[in-house]
Amino acid sequence: MPIKAFAKNSDSPRIHDLRHTFVVRRVMLWHAQGVDVDQQMLALSTYVGHAMVTNTYWYLTGVPELMAVAAEKFEAFTQMPEVCHV
């Protein structure tokens, strides 16, 4: 995965571009390792200097690789047998 596209009028990556790439790559690695991402997001958010974890989650929206992972997980979920709640 290349570093996030640079801002318009910029020839080089900004610190925000590098942080975005780091967060996405870390989450992809956690998925590959079977780590519970939701359990690790607060630590990751703190590590990259976000005051709110929602700011870190924002980085994960619209990333094709992560959307593919989410789609695979959802597909697996839909294949699970239903549970009767009687």
Buried (B, 14 or more C-beta within 10 A) or exposed (E): EEBBEEEEEEEEBEEEBEBBBBBBEBBBEBBEEEEEBEEBBEEBBEBBEBEEBEEBBEBBEEBEEBEEBEEEEEEEEEEEEEEEEE
